[in-house]
Amino acid sequence: MTRGRVSRTVVIIAAGSRGDIQPCVALAQAMVSSRGDHVRLVASGRYASMATKPGIELAPLTADPTEILDSEAGQELLAGGRNPIKFLGGFRRILGPMAERLLTECLDACKGADLIIGPTLGMLPQHLGEHLGVPWALVHFQPSHPTGAFPHPFVPHTRFLGTWGNRLGFLAIDQIAWQLSRPFINPWRRDVLGLHPLSLRGPLQDIRRKGHPVLAAFSQAVVPRPRDWPQYVHLTGYWFLDEPDWEPPSVLADFLGSGPPPVYVGFGSMRPKDPEATGRMVRAALRKAGVRGIVQGAATGTSDDDVLAVRDVPHAWLFPRMAAVVHHGGAGTTSAGLRAGVPTVVCPFFGDQPYWGERIAALSAGPAPLPFREMNPHRLAHAIRQAVQTPAIADRAAALGRRIAAEDGTARACAILDNLT
């Protein structure tokens, strides 16, 4: 704890799946251990086991991301690919019926807070901070602040319109998101929080004019900082949650020691429409590529001499022991693979996942992304072979891993947040 510093109650809103929550837990642990803060994590009750350290409590949300993605609406969301209107509209259809309940749960969780941190989804930190009269900050897990340097992750084609088009793409996504959330947020502001409703243009223009802090929780080695980002956008580096005391079960340790490094394949919280078929396709691709594999997730099947099926294994422990990693391209899994310094194959489903796949290819740390809906055994085997048989990819991935491992994103974030209270 910093000498002479008063302990704070910090609320971190971590709505989403495991990949969204894990970095927030890492930040919470850093704030507790280095600052002596008490942290309340607002997340799905499914992830209660992640908030067991002293000084961290879970304020559970009743929405379950896994159940949502298993639903018909969730499958439509996964099938929407990169289309921003389908993506954001899908979230509105899913969250709309439960919006009032979730907003109430977030408000209850923030009572007594000295500082509120959260994503731009619904701009909850702003509304709650205004209502309670406490400082707040936003978190970006992918580039979300307007820039002319590159397109928004959801609208890559604006690059053909140059600097002006790139910036316009970010502003357009801001507006789509606000118009979809405004019917829930404005009545809540007026009737529950006692705040005036916001205009059609939304809150972001005013927020940016006032320079409210943004924590961009990714590495400058992966997303070089644009020159036109203002000083209040802080590119901290990734927030990694390590589990140094974790010990592998004997079956995993024996498999790793019985042959060359395998290739990891897992799609995190993504829920394929036919998990059994996906499992068969992955195993066929591993055989075609001539590599051993570790498969994680739904419908992984049984283990054999060349493929080990596992459940929850910490990526920070597992990935450095792999020849390559194949995954969906979620921000958290992508960062773990990059830090491990091994080649990456991204098979994106939707949202920002294609963007991270493109960044990996642009950095020569893996082949071009292979969209999940286009995946078959031949294409996946080809991508795996590229990843494990191309020395230049292995060298670049290793160098990138060393740069990322040298960063301390949570320490940087803690230092920035010190200035808010």
Secondary structure, 3 states (H helix, E strand, C coil): CCCCCCCCEEEEECCCCHHHHHHHHHHHHHHHHHHCCEEEEEEEHHHHHHCCCCCEEEEEECCCHHHHHHCHHHHHHHHCCCCHHHHHHHHHHHHHHHHHHHHHHHHHHCCCCCEEEEECHHHHHHHHHHHHCCCEEEEECCCCCCCCCCCCCCCHHHHHHHHHHHHHHHHHHHHHHHHHHHHHHHHHHHHHHCCCCCCCCCCHHHHHHHCCCEEECCCCCCCCCCCCCCCCEEECCCCCCCCCCCCCCHHHHHHHHCCCCCEEEECCCCCCCCHHHHHHHHHHHHHHHCCCEEEECCCCCCCCCCEEEECCCCHHHHHHHCCEEEECCCHHHHHHHHHHCCCEEECCCCCCHHHHHHHHHHCCCCCCCCCHHHCCHHHHHHHHHHHHHCHHHHHHHHHHHHHHHCCCHHHHHHHHHHHHC
